[in-house]
Amino acid sequence: MTDNQFRDAAADETSPLERRRRSGGRGAERSRKPAAAKYLNLVNTLTKSTVLSEDALEAIHDASLTILEEIGMDIILPEARDRMTAAGADVTPGTDRVRFDRGLIMEMIASAPPAFTMHARNPVRNVEIGGNNLVFAQIASAPFVADREGGRRTGNQEDFRKLVKLAQSYDIVHTTGGYPVEPVDLHASIRHLDCLSDMVKLTDKVFHVYSLGRQRNIDGIEIARIGRGISLEQMEREPSLFTIVNTSSPLRLDGPMLQGIIEMSSRDQVVVVTPFTLAGAMAPVTIAGALVQQNAEALCGIAFTQMVRKGAPVMYGGFTSNVDMKTGAPAFGTPEYMKAVIAGGQLARKYNIPYRTSNTNAANTLDAQSAYESALSLWALTQGGGNFVMHAAGWTEGGLTASFEKFILDVDMLQMVAEFLQPLDVSEDALGLDAVRDVGPGGHYFGTLHTLQRYETAFYSPILSDWRNFETWTEAGRPTTYDHANRVFKQKLNDYERPPLDPATEEELDAFVARRKEEGGVPTDF
């Protein structure tokens, strides 16, 4: 097709392309109804990438077990040390140090399930964990929140609720994660009650409870049970809540995290064991060394879940990255992070345990850095076989800030990942031979029946990309991606509708929260 022929085709008023451009370009694409349901239950059938040979993988595995046998872990909870002793671990009297025979570790992790389902109060929102499944969770635990008008500010309940509503609004965000931002205007003793109650009311998705003391776990389990309207016995058969257990790298598990494992695993709820091993800071400066430590800490935590209850659902978490050796600041979305993510996937698959990873960046605002570091993170975790992706939408400033605009950018990128993972249609109809015969040499496809039947859904329609020509874009005021994201998140909040909740369930939930508040919630240092 010559340039002149292309211009003639584009000028044809019957052309779908021209109709889109004349109607405002991006606005026309916004008017399409996205096929949102296809973003549920994502499956990644791509061949997984590797950065470790079989010998290298075995070397990291062996070195990890050597750490657990010879150096051990500090286990900062007497009850946990007692359970480990009963399982056959070697506890040094008068200390927190516990050493583990490699045979014991391998015996324990062999009982961890390779796949399981997390159950939401809306069964459509159930998520499959393990195998080739891919699940995205919203940003969690940021102390600050930001948008263009309000700037960076301390977390609060209003912004917490707005971010939870945004998570509910997009099917590509499969679970809410933890608190997207910490609402510090709620007293710490009762904060979990208000936040988890909001999770039930404002969303119908699986959510997270923090392991910050035994009672918070117990309250979270009860709130999840009430939200689903089921018995505790059914909840034990159907995991409905997850917690993140971070090791205190290097080589420590503290009391609240261990209590979290005991309370959650004993009830068959999901534990995600995730070492926070920054190479050069809390782990050896080499990525290989950091991976050895990550693996040792992860295996210890996973083994303990099985000491609590054989078959309890658990995930292998990887969060190894590097630091800026000039400042000590964490760096994310780096080549080193990508290698660690892919290697973590190889280790998780070796143990046949679902793999948790993260969509990260260290940018301070919505800019090119925030996009390319997240894009590299998503590339690595997709190619590396991640099953459960924390902080998938909204993370900036190395996790310190939840950004409304970055949430929208991330949702757009997550949907692009989902579209990329769709198997290529090579059916007879998709091959389009009849259309090629109709057009023949030198023609165009704008007006063919094959095109007209498909043009509205043929390609992914981005949320933020601006495809107008330079002149039209200039006339519109040269809006940036930041501008578009700011507009979209506000519109999405304006359109938000609370998911249905049975009035009796809401009444029971409110009564439980009120009673626990009257009892004082949980002890704090405040």
VEXLUM-338674 format. One record per residue (C-alpha): residue number from 1; z, y, x. Coordinates in steps of 0.2 Angstrom, whole numbers. Each point is the difference from the previous one (the first is absolute). Example, Ala and Ser with C-alpha at 12.3 -4.5 7.8 and 13.67 -1.06 7.14 Angstrom:
REM residues 2
{1, {39, -22, 62}}
{2, {-3, 17, 6}}
REM end
This chain:
REM residues 526
{1, {0, 0, 0}}
{2, {-5, 17, 7}}
{3, {11, 15, 0}}
{4, {-11, 8, -13}}
{5, {1, -15, -11}}
{6, {19, 0, 2}}
{7, {0, 18, -6}}
{8, {-11, -3, -14}}
{9, {11, -14, -6}}
{10, {16, 10, 2}}
{11, {-8, 14, -10}}
{12, {-4, -12, -15}}
{13, {12, 5, -14}}
{14, {1, -18, -5}}
{15, {8, -5, 17}}
{16, {18, -5, -1}}
{17, {3, 8, 17}}
{18, {-7, 17, -7}}
{19, {10, -1, -15}}
{20, {16, -2, 10}}
{21, {-4, 14, 12}}
{22, {-5, 12, -14}}
{23, {16, -4, -10}}
{24, {11, 5, 15}}
{25, {0, -14, 12}}
{26, {18, -5, 2}}
{27, {4, 4, -18}}
{28, {-12, -12, -6}}
{29, {7, -14, 11}}
{30, {18, 5, -7}}
{31, {-6, -3, -17}}
{32, {-4, -19, 3}}
{33, {12, -12, -6}}
{34, {6, -10, 15}}
{35, {1, -19, -1}}
{36, {19, 1, 4}}
{37, {4, -18, -4}}
{38, {-10, -6, 15}}
{39, {13, 8, 11}}
{40, {13, -13, -6}}
{41, {2, -16, 9}}
{42, {-10, 4, 16}}
{43, {-6, -14, 10}}
{44, {-6, 1, 19}}
{45, {-11, -14, 4}}
{46, {-7, 8, 16}}
{47, {2, -10, 16}}
{48, {16, 6, 8}}
{49, {-1, 9, 16}}
{50, {10, -5, 16}}
{51, {5, 8, 15}}
{52, {10, -15, 8}}
{53, {-8, -16, 6}}
{54, {9, -16, -5}}
{55, {8, 0, 17}}
{56, {6, 18, -2}}
{57, {7, -3, -17}}
{58, {10, -15, 6}}
{59, {6, 10, 15}}
{60, {7, 13, -12}}
{61, {8, -13, -12}}
{62, {8, -9, 15}}
{63, {7, 16, 8}}
{64, {7, 4, -17}}
{65, {9, -16, -2}}
{66, {7, 2, 18}}
{67, {7, 16, -5}}
{68, {9, -7, -15}}
{69, {6, -15, 11}}
{70, {6, 9, 15}}
{71, {4, 18, -5}}
{72, {3, -2, -18}}
{73, {3, 14, -14}}
{74, {15, 10, -4}}
{75, {4, -4, -18}}
{76, {12, 13, -7}}
{77, {7, -9, -15}}
{78, {13, -14, 1}}
{79, {-6, -8, -16}}
{80, {-18, -1, 8}}
{81, {7, -7, 16}}
{82, {10, -14, -10}}
{83, {-16, -5, -9}}
{84, {-10, -1, 16}}
{85, {14, -10, 8}}
{86, {-1, -12, -14}}
{87, {-19, -1, 2}}
{88, {2, -5, 18}}
{89, {-1, 17, 9}}
{90, {11, 3, 16}}
{91, {12, 15, -4}}
{92, {9, 6, 16}}
{93, {18, 1, -5}}
{94, {8, 18, -2}}
{95, {-18, 8, 0}}
{96, {-14, 4, -11}}
{97, {-12, -10, 11}}
{98, {-10, -15, -8}}
{99, {-12, -11, 9}}
{100, {-12, -11, -9}}
{101, {-8, -16, 6}}
{102, {-19, 1, -2}}
{103, {0, -16, -10}}
{104, {12, 7, -12}}
{105, {-11, 16, -2}}
{106, {-15, -10, -3}}
{107, {9, -12, -12}}
{108, {6, 15, -11}}
{109, {-17, 10, 0}}
{110, {-9, -16, -5}}
{111, {9, 1, -17}}
{112, {-6, 18, -4}}
{113, {-14, 0, -14}}
{114, {-17, 4, 6}}
{115, {-4, 9, -16}}
{116, {9, 6, -16}}
{117, {-1, 12, -14}}
{118, {10, 16, -3}}
{119, {2, 3, -18}}
{120, {-1, 17, -9}}
{121, {7, 5, -17}}
{122, {-18, 1, -5}}
{123, {-8, -17, 5}}
{124, {-17, 9, 3}}
{125, {9, 8, 15}}
{126, {6, -16, 8}}
{127, {-5, -2, 18}}
{128, {-5, -15, 10}}
{129, {7, 0, 18}}
{130, {-7, -11, 14}}
{131, {-16, -8, 3}}
{132, {-15, 12, -1}}
{133, {9, 11, -12}}
{134, {1, 19, 4}}
{135, {14, 11, -8}}
{136, {2, 18, 2}}
{137, {17, 9, -2}}
{138, {4, 19, -1}}
{139, {8, 9, 14}}
{140, {19, -3, 1}}
{141, {15, 9, 7}}
{142, {-6, 16, 6}}
{143, {14, 14, 1}}
{144, {-13, 14, -3}}
{145, {-14, 3, -12}}
{146, {-14, 12, 1}}
{147, {-14, 8, -10}}
{148, {-11, 16, 4}}
{149, {10, 12, -12}}
{150, {17, -6, 4}}
{151, {-2, -5, 18}}
{152, {12, -12, 8}}
{153, {17, -2, -8}}
{154, {14, -11, -2}}
{155, {-2, -15, -12}}
{156, {6, 3, -17}}
{157, {0, -9, -17}}
{158, {-14, 10, -8}}
{159, {-12, -4, 14}}
{160, {6, -18, 1}}
{161, {-5, -2, -18}}
{162, {-17, 8, 2}}
{163, {-4, -12, 14}}
{164, {6, -15, -10}}
{165, {-12, 6, -14}}
{166, {-14, 2, 12}}
{167, {3, -18, 6}}
{168, {-1, -6, -18}}
{169, {-16, 10, -3}}
{170, {-11, -10, 12}}
{171, {-3, -19, -1}}
{172, {-4, 0, 19}}
{173, {19, 3, 3}}
{174, {7, -17, -5}}
{175, {18, 3, 2}}
{176, {11, 16, 2}}
{177, {8, -5, 16}}
{178, {17, 8, 3}}
{179, {5, 18, -5}}
{180, {-16, 9, 5}}
{181, {11, 15, 5}}
{182, {19, 0, 1}}
{183, {7, 10, -14}}
{184, {15, 7, 9}}
{185, {5, 11, -15}}
{186, {6, -16, -7}}
{187, {17, -5, 7}}
{188, {-2, -15, 11}}
{189, {13, -10, -10}}
{190, {-11, -1, -15}}
{191, {-17, 5, 6}}
{192, {-6, -18, 0}}
{193, {5, -2, -19}}
{194, {-11, 16, -5}}
{195, {-14, -5, 12}}
{196, {-2, -18, -5}}
{197, {2, 5, -19}}
{198, {-14, 12, 3}}
{199, {-11, -14, 8}}
{200, {2, -10, -16}}
{201, {-3, 14, -12}}
{202, {-14, 9, 9}}
{203, {-10, -15, 6}}
{204, {-3, -18, -5}}
{205, {-2, -6, 18}}
{206, {10, -10, 12}}
{207, {12, 10, 10}}
{208, {12, 0, 14}}
{209, {19, 1, 3}}
{210, {8, 6, 16}}
{211, {12, -11, 10}}
{212, {13, 13, 3}}
{213, {15, -10, -6}}
{214, {3, -15, -11}}
{215, {3, 9, -16}}
{216, {-17, 9, 1}}
{217, {-9, -16, 1}}
{218, {10, -7, -15}}
{219, {-3, 15, -10}}
{220, {-19, 0, 4}}
{221, {-1, -18, -5}}
{222, {8, 3, -17}}
{223, {-11, 16, -3}}
{224, {-16, -11, 4}}
{225, {7, -14, -11}}
{226, {3, 12, -15}}
{227, {-17, 9, 3}}
{228, {-9, -17, -2}}
{229, {11, -5, -14}}
{230, {4, -17, 7}}
{231, {15, -11, 5}}
{232, {7, -1, 18}}
{233, {-6, -18, 0}}
{234, {-18, 4, -4}}
{235, {1, 14, 13}}
{236, {5, -12, 13}}
{237, {-16, -10, -5}}
{238, {-11, 15, 0}}
{239, {4, 13, 14}}
{240, {0, 17, -7}}
{241, {7, 11, 14}}
{242, {-3, 2, 19}}
{243, {10, 8, 14}}
{244, {-5, 5, 17}}
{245, {12, -6, 14}}
{246, {-2, 9, 16}}
{247, {7, -6, 16}}
{248, {9, 12, 11}}
{249, {-11, -2, 15}}
{250, {3, -6, 13}}
{251, {7, -17, -6}}
{252, {13, 5, -13}}
{253, {2, -3, -19}}
{254, {13, 12, -8}}
{255, {12, -4, -14}}
{256, {-9, 8, -15}}
{257, {-17, -8, 5}}
{258, {9, -17, 1}}
{259, {9, 3, -16}}
{260, {-17, 4, -8}}
{261, {-7, -17, 6}}
{262, {15, -9, -7}}
{263, {-1, 8, -17}}
{264, {-19, 0, -2}}
{265, {-4, -17, 8}}
{266, {15, -9, -9}}
{267, {-9, 5, -17}}
{268, {-17, -3, 6}}
{269, {-6, 18, 1}}
{270, {-12, 6, 13}}
{271, {6, 5, 18}}
{272, {-12, 9, 12}}
{273, {6, -2, 17}}
{274, {-7, 14, 11}}
{275, {5, 4, 18}}
{276, {-3, 18, 5}}
{277, {-6, -2, 17}}
{278, {-7, 15, 8}}
{279, {-7, -4, 17}}
{280, {9, 10, 14}}
{281, {15, 5, -11}}
{282, {8, -15, -10}}
{283, {-12, -13, 8}}
{284, {-8, -3, 17}}
{285, {-14, 13, 4}}
{286, {-13, -13, 0}}
{287, {-8, -5, -17}}
{288, {2, -19, 5}}
{289, {18, 3, 4}}
{290, {3, 9, -16}}
{291, {-8, -14, -10}}
{292, {11, -13, 8}}
{293, {15, 10, -5}}
{294, {-7, 3, -18}}
{295, {-3, -18, -2}}
{296, {17, -5, 6}}
{297, {9, 12, -12}}
{298, {-11, -5, -14}}
{299, {2, -18, 2}}
{300, {19, 2, 1}}
{301, {0, 9, -17}}
{302, {-12, -11, -8}}
{303, {10, -16, 6}}
{304, {16, 8, -7}}
{305, {-8, 2, -17}}
{306, {-3, -19, 0}}
{307, {18, -3, 6}}
{308, {5, 9, -16}}
{309, {-12, -9, -11}}
{310, {-13, -12, 4}}
{311, {-17, 6, -7}}
{312, {6, 18, -3}}
{313, {-16, 11, 0}}
{314, {-1, 10, 16}}
{315, {-14, 10, 9}}
{316, {-3, 3, 19}}
{317, {0, 18, 3}}
{318, {-8, 9, 15}}
{319, {3, 18, 4}}
{320, {-4, 0, 19}}
{321, {-8, 16, 6}}
{322, {2, 11, 16}}
{323, {8, 17, 3}}
{324, {-6, 16, 8}}
{325, {7, -3, 18}}
{326, {0, 19, 3}}
{327, {11, 4, -15}}
{328, {7, -17, -7}}
{329, {-8, 4, -17}}
{330, {-6, -16, -9}}
{331, {-19, -1, -1}}
{332, {-10, -9, -13}}
{333, {-18, -5, -4}}
{334, {-2, -2, 18}}
{335, {-11, -13, 9}}
{336, {17, -8, 5}}
{337, {6, -1, -18}}
{338, {-17, -8, -5}}
{339, {2, -13, 13}}
{340, {18, -3, -5}}
{341, {-4, -1, -19}}
{342, {-14, -13, 3}}
{343, {11, -10, 12}}
{344, {14, 0, -13}}
{345, {-12, -7, -12}}
{346, {-4, -15, 12}}
{347, {19, -3, 2}}
{348, {3, 0, -19}}
{349, {-14, -12, -3}}
{350, {6, -11, 14}}
{351, {17, -2, -10}}
{352, {-9, 0, -17}}
{353, {10, 14, -6}}
{354, {-7, 15, -10}}
{355, {-3, 16, 11}}
{356, {7, 17, -3}}
{357, {-7, 15, 9}}
{358, {-3, 19, -3}}
{359, {-12, 14, -2}}
{360, {6, 13, 12}}
{361, {-4, 16, 9}}
{362, {10, 13, 9}}
{363, {-9, 16, -6}}
{364, {10, 15, -7}}
{365, {-12, 5, -13}}
{366, {-16, -6, -9}}
{367, {-13, 2, 13}}
{368, {-12, -10, 10}}
{369, {14, -9, 10}}
{370, {9, -6, -16}}
{371, {-17, -7, -6}}
{372, {-6, -9, 16}}
{373, {17, -7, 5}}
{374, {2, -7, -18}}
{375, {-18, -6, 1}}
{376, {4, -10, 16}}
{377, {16, -7, -7}}
{378, {-9, -6, -16}}
{379, {-14, -7, 11}}
{380, {12, -10, 11}}
{381, {11, -6, -15}}
{382, {-15, -6, -10}}
{383, {-9, -8, 15}}
{384, {17, -7, 5}}
{385, {4, -9, -16}}
{386, {14, 11, -7}}
{387, {7, -6, -17}}
{388, {12, 13, -4}}
{389, {-3, 18, 5}}
{390, {15, 12, 0}}
{391, {-2, 19, 0}}
{392, {-18, -2, -6}}
{393, {-1, 17, -8}}
{394, {8, 16, 4}}
{395, {7, -2, 18}}
{396, {-1, 15, 12}}
{397, {10, 6, 15}}
{398, {4, -18, 6}}
{399, {8, -4, -17}}
{400, {11, 15, -1}}
{401, {-9, 8, -13}}
{402, {-8, -6, -17}}
{403, {-15, 11, -3}}
{404, {-8, 2, -17}}
{405, {-17, 4, 7}}
{406, {1, -14, 12}}
{407, {4, -12, -14}}
{408, {-17, 4, -8}}
{409, {-9, -1, 16}}
{410, {8, -17, 3}}
{411, {-4, -6, -17}}
{412, {-18, 4, 3}}
{413, {0, -9, 16}}
{414, {9, -15, -8}}
{415, {-13, -1, -14}}
{416, {-14, 1, 14}}
{417, {8, -15, 8}}
{418, {1, -9, -16}}
{419, {-19, 3, -3}}
{420, {-4, -6, 17}}
{421, {9, -16, -3}}
{422, {-10, -4, -15}}
{423, {-12, -14, 4}}
{424, {-18, 5, 2}}
{425, {-10, -5, -16}}
{426, {-15, -9, 5}}
{427, {-5, -7, -17}}
{428, {-18, -1, -5}}
{429, {3, 16, -10}}
{430, {8, 9, 14}}
{431, {-14, -4, 12}}
{432, {-11, 11, -11}}
{433, {-17, -8, 3}}
{434, {-6, 5, -17}}
{435, {4, 18, 4}}
{436, {-9, -1, 17}}
{437, {-15, -7, -9}}
{438, {0, 14, -13}}
{439, {1, 14, 14}}
{440, {-11, -8, 13}}
{441, {-4, 9, 16}}
{442, {3, 19, 1}}
{443, {9, 2, -17}}
{444, {19, 4, -4}}
{445, {13, -9, -10}}
{446, {9, 15, -9}}
{447, {-8, -4, -16}}
{448, {-1, -19, 0}}
{449, {9, -10, -13}}
{450, {9, -9, 14}}
{451, {7, 17, 6}}
{452, {3, 7, -18}}
{453, {10, -15, -5}}
{454, {12, 2, 15}}
{455, {0, 18, 7}}
{456, {17, 4, -8}}
{457, {9, -14, 8}}
{458, {-11, -5, 15}}
{459, {10, 9, 13}}
{460, {18, 5, 3}}
{461, {3, 18, -7}}
{462, {13, 8, 12}}
{463, {14, 10, -6}}
{464, {-1, 14, 13}}
{465, {-17, -1, 9}}
{466, {-10, 16, -4}}
{467, {-19, -5, 0}}
{468, {-6, 17, -6}}
{469, {-13, 8, 11}}
{470, {6, 14, 12}}
{471, {-6, 14, -11}}
{472, {8, -6, -16}}
{473, {16, -4, 10}}
{474, {0, 17, 7}}
{475, {-2, 8, -17}}
{476, {15, -10, -6}}
{477, {11, 8, 13}}
{478, {-2, -13, 14}}
{479, {14, -12, -7}}
{480, {8, -12, 13}}
{481, {7, -17, -2}}
{482, {17, 7, -1}}
{483, {-6, 11, -15}}
{484, {-7, -14, -9}}
{485, {16, -11, 3}}
{486, {11, 13, -6}}
{487, {-10, 2, -16}}
{488, {-1, -18, -3}}
{489, {19, -4, 2}}
{490, {4, 14, -12}}
{491, {-12, -6, -13}}
{492, {6, -18, 2}}
{493, {18, 5, -3}}
{494, {-6, 10, -15}}
{495, {-9, -15, -7}}
{496, {14, -12, 3}}
{497, {6, -11, -14}}
{498, {16, -10, 1}}
{499, {-3, -19, -2}}
{500, {8, -8, -15}}
{501, {17, -6, 1}}
{502, {10, -9, -14}}
{503, {13, 12, -7}}
{504, {13, -14, 0}}
{505, {-4, -3, 19}}
{506, {2, 19, 3}}
{507, {16, 0, -9}}
{508, {7, -14, 10}}
{509, {-6, 8, 16}}
{510, {8, 17, -4}}
{511, {17, -9, -5}}
{512, {0, -9, 16}}
{513, {-3, 15, 11}}
{514, {13, 10, -10}}
{515, {13, -13, 2}}
{516, {-3, -2, 19}}
{517, {1, 19, 2}}
{518, {16, 0, -9}}
{519, {6, -13, 12}}
{520, {-5, 12, 15}}
{521, {-16, -9, 5}}
{522, {2, -5, 18}}
{523, {12, 6, 14}}
{524, {-7, 13, 12}}
{525, {6, 10, 14}}
{526, {-3, 16, -9}}
REM end
